[in-house]
Structures are given as C-alpha cells and as structure tokens.
C-alpha cells in the first residue's frame, strides 16, 4: 500500500512543479495531478527527476464518451495524454466519461461509453498504460455527470474486456453515492487500478471529522490484495504541508 499526493487538490492553485519539493519534504514518494495541458512539462519533468518522486496518475483530456460524436476528439486527446504520460513516466491515466446526454437513454449512453473505451483500449495497451474511468457523485459535486455508481463502472470495465481499462474508485464520491465501501472495494479489487480518498462530509482531511474510518477501510483493501496507489485527493483545512505530515502520523501505511 502506498500513498500518492494529489497536488491539484492539496496545493490548489499552485503550479504542479512547485509542489513536488513540498510533497517530498512531507515524507511522500509519489504525486498525481489533474490536467497536464496547462502545466509547464519541462519544469515538471525536471522537478520530478530532481526530487525522485514517482508520477502516479493524471487525467486525460476532457472529452465525452457518452456522446458518440466526440469519440474522435476523445481518442485524439488520449493519444496526446499518452505522450505526456510517457514523458513523465506515468503508468495510469484517469478518464472521466462525460455528462449525461439529455433526451438520450442511459442504455444508449452506456453503450457509447463501452464502444469508446473499446476503441481506446488498444491505445492504452500499446503504450503499456492503464486507463481508469472514474465514477463521481452527482449529489454534491458533479451534478449532471453520467457515471455515478461503481457497479455500473465495473460493468463497463467487464464489457470493454481489456486488462488496460479499469476503474478508479474514489471512496469520497462512492460514500456519498452508495456507501457499503469495504465490500464494494474488496470484492472488486481486481478491477480497480487506483483509489482516491477524502473525508466526508466536506472532502477535507481523511483522518479527522470524517464519517469513514479510513485505517479500517485501507486495511481491508490491503488484505484483499490491492497493490496500487491510494491518492490523497482532499482539500485541507489547515496548512497543506502540516496536513500531509499529520496524515502520515495518523494514517501510516
């Protein structure tokens, strides 16, 4: 079990390359972030090499998989994202699936997502990169997003049928949407490529004022055989550097 600091959340508004020495100083050895296309990749690559941090994950370009007319745009963005991932030695790309399309049945949108990912799978396979789709909660943070349940996410992964297309299980989002976290994690661990955690309610520090007992959740996940990163994608209420150090003290792995 290993942590990855989502610097786009923990150090919101700070260029990614400027956060890496702080991640290292706080005691972590991996980082992740959201969008690569608005970052200085030269400076980011240099900071990554200088600090010795591993790049755990970042997002593909945002295009819809629920809308077939955007498929070519999605695949072009994925190809560009793969090039950035190769440059930063990143093994995993996070993909949102897009907004729910008004007037279109969920079955048709589900099929569009599956078909799009089937076309995307060879790109990921040829690059040796995992593409992880992410369900998000639509009750608090992402109203109008299509994929909100882990169960449909796992169905999509199974239907695509590629070892390089899996699920990002964000515990914060799924606690809001469906609960039953430990069972949903442990019985599907082979389909999960990445984890995100944050406290709920509020999406703040996972080690205090959260209805979830994260040490128990992560212990169950580890016992089930999960070997990927646990991304710390939270919005700290305190100084972020102190918050990260406190996390390692309260939630050691």
C-alpha positions in Angstrom: 0.0 0.0 0.0 1.4 3.4 -1.0 0.1 7.0 -0.9 0.1 9.5 -3.8 -0.5 13.2 -3.1 -3.0 14.8 -5.5 -1.2 18.1 -5.6 -4.0 19.8 -7.6 -6.3 19.4 -4.6 -3.9 19.6 -1.6 -2.0 22.5 -3.1 -4.8 24.0 -5.1 -3.8 26.8 -7.4 0.0 26.2 -7.2 1.8 25.0 -10.4 2.5 21.3 -10.1 6.2 21.6 -10.4 6.4 23.9 -7.5 4.6 21.4 -5.2 6.9 18.5 -5.7 9.7 19.6 -3.2 6.9 20.0 -0.6 5.5 16.6 -1.3 9.0 15.1 -0.8 9.6 17.1 2.4 6.3 15.9 3.9 7.5 12.3 3.5 5.8 11.0 0.4 7.3 9.4 -2.7 4.6 9.8 -5.3 2.3 12.5 -6.6 -0.6 12.9 -9.0 -2.5 15.9 -10.5 -5.4 16.7 -12.7 -4.7 18.4 -16.0 -1.3 18.2 -17.8 -2.0 20.5 -20.7 -1.9 23.7 -18.6 1.4 22.8 -16.9 5.0 23.6 -17.9 6.0 20.0 -18.7 9.7 20.9 -18.9 9.7 22.3 -15.4 7.5 19.4 -14.1 9.8 16.7 -15.6 12.8 18.4 -14.1 11.2 18.7 -10.7 10.2 15.1 -10.8 13.7 13.9 -11.6 15.3 16.2 -9.1 13.0 15.1 -6.2 12.9 11.4 -7.2 9.1 11.4 -6.9 7.0 8.9 -8.9 4.2 10.2 -11.1 1.2 8.0 -10.1 -1.5 9.4 -12.3 -3.1 12.4 -14.1 -6.1 13.0 -16.3 -6.7 12.6 -20.0 -8.0 15.5 -21.9 -11.7 16.1 -21.1 -13.9 14.8 -23.9 -17.2 12.9 -23.6 -17.6 9.2 -24.0 -21.3 9.4 -23.6 -21.6 11.4 -26.9 -20.5 9.3 -30.0 -19.9 12.5 -32.0 -17.0 13.3 -29.6 -15.3 9.9 -30.0 -12.6 11.1 -32.4 -11.8 14.0 -30.1 -11.6 11.7 -27.1 -9.2 9.4 -28.9 -7.0 12.3 -30.1 -6.9 13.6 -26.6 -6.0 10.2 -25.2 -3.1 9.9 -27.7 -1.8 13.3 -26.6 -2.2 12.3 -23.0 -0.3 9.0 -23.5 2.6 11.0 -24.9 2.7 13.2 -21.8 2.4 10.1 -19.6 5.4 8.5 -21.3 7.4 11.7 -20.8 6.6 11.8 -17.1 6.9 8.0 -16.7 3.3 7.8 -15.5 1.6 4.4 -15.6 -2.0 5.4 -15.3 -4.4 7.9 -16.9 -7.6 9.0 -15.3 -10.6 9.3 -17.6 -14.0 10.9 -16.9 -16.8 9.7 -19.1 -18.7 12.9 -19.6 -22.0 14.5 -18.9 -25.3 12.7 -19.1 -26.9 13.5 -22.5 -30.4 15.0 -22.3 -33.0 13.1 -24.1 -30.8 10.0 -24.6 -31.5 6.8 -22.7 -28.9 5.6 -20.2 -28.6 2.4 -22.1 -27.6 4.2 -25.2 -25.1 6.3 -23.3 -23.7 3.2 -21.5 -23.2 1.5 -24.9 -21.5 4.7 -26.2 -19.0 4.6 -23.2 -18.3 1.0 -23.8 -17.7 1.4 -27.5 -15.5 4.4 -27.0 -13.4 2.6 -24.4 -13.1 -0.4 -26.7 -11.6 1.9 -29.3 -9.4 3.5 -26.7 -8.1 0.2 -25.2 -5.5 -0.6 -27.9 -4.0 2.9 -27.4 -3.5 2.1 -23.7 -2.4 -1.4 -24.4 0.2 -0.4 -26.9 1.6 2.2 -24.6 1.6 -0.1 -21.5 -0.6 2.4 -19.7 -3.7 1.8 -17.6 -6.8 3.9 -18.4 -9.0 4.2 -15.4 -12.6 5.5 -15.7 -13.9 7.4 -12.7 -17.5 7.5 -11.2 -18.2 10.8 -9.5 -21.0 11.7 -7.1 -23.9 13.7 -8.7 -25.5 14.7 -5.4 -22.9 17.2 -4.1 -20.0 17.9 -6.5 -20.8 16.8 -10.1 -24.4 17.3 -11.0 -25.1 16.1 -14.5 -22.2 13.7 -14.7 -23.1 10.4 -16.3 -21.3 7.7 -14.3 -22.0 7.8 -10.6 -22.1 4.2 -9.4 -19.2 1.9 -9.0 -21.4 -1.1 -10.0 -22.1 0.4 -13.5 -18.4 1.3 -13.7 -17.4 -2.3 -13.0 -19.9 -3.5 -15.6 -18.3 -1.1 -18.2 -14.9 -2.5 -17.4 -16.1 -6.0 -17.8 -17.8 -5.2 -21.1 -14.7 -3.5 -22.5 -12.7 -6.6 -21.6 -9.2 -5.1 -21.7 -6.6 -5.6 -19.0 -5.7 -1.9 -19.5 -9.1 -0.4 -18.8 -10.1 -0.4 -15.2 -11.8 1.7 -12.5 -10.7 4.5 -10.3 -12.6 4.0 -7.1 -13.0 7.3 -5.3 -14.1 6.5 -1.8 -15.3 10.0 -1.0 -17.6 10.0 -4.1 -18.9 6.5 -3.5 -19.6 7.1 0.2 -21.9 9.8 -0.9 -23.4 7.8 -3.8 -23.8 4.3 -2.4 -21.9 3.6 0.8 -21.0 -0.1 1.5 -17.4 0.9 0.8 -15.4 -2.1 2.1 -17.5 -4.7 0.4 -17.6 -2.8 -2.9 -13.8 -2.3 -2.8 -12.7 -5.8 -1.7 -15.0 -7.9 -3.9 -13.9 -5.9 -7.0 -10.2 -5.3 -6.2 -9.0 -6.9 -9.5 -11.0 -4.3 -11.5 -9.6 -1.3 -9.5 -6.5 0.4 -10.7 -6.4 3.4 -8.4 -8.0 4.8 -5.2 -8.9 8.3 -4.1 -9.7 9.2 -0.5 -11.0 12.3 1.3 -13.1 12.9 4.4 -16.8 13.1 4.2 -18.6 15.4 4.6 -16.6 18.3 3.2 -13.9 16.5 1.2 -11.3 17.6 3.8 -8.6 15.7 5.7 -9.4 11.9 5.7 -8.0 11.4 9.2 -10.4 13.6 11.2 -14.0 14.8 11.2 -14.9 12.1 8.7 -17.7 9.5 8.9 -15.4 6.9 7.4 -12.7 5.1 9.4 -10.1 5.2 6.8 -7.5 3.0 8.6 -10.1 0.2 8.7 -11.0 0.7 5.0 -7.4 0.7 3.8 -6.5 -2.3 5.9 -9.4 -4.3 4.3 -8.2 -3.1 0.9 -4.7 -4.1 1.5 -5.8 -7.5 2.9 -7.8 -8.0 -0.3 -4.6 -7.7 -2.4 -4.7 -4.1 -3.7 -1.3 -3.0 -4.7 -1.8 0.3 -6.4 -1.6 3.8 -5.1 -4.1 5.5 -2.7 -4.4 9.0 -4.0 -4.9 11.8 -1.3 -7.4 14.0 -3.2 -8.6 16.2 -0.4 -9.0 19.9 0.3 -7.0 20.6 3.5 -8.5 22.8 6.2 -5.1 23.6 7.6 -1.7 24.4 6.2 -1.2 21.7 3.5 2.3 20.8 4.4 1.4 20.3 8.1 -1.8 18.5 6.9 0.2 16.0 4.9 2.7 15.3 7.7 -0.2 14.8 10.1 -1.7 12.3 7.7 1.4 10.1 7.8 1.4 10.3 11.6 -2.3 9.4 11.9 -2.6 7.0 9.0 0.7 5.3 8.5 0.9 2.5 5.9 
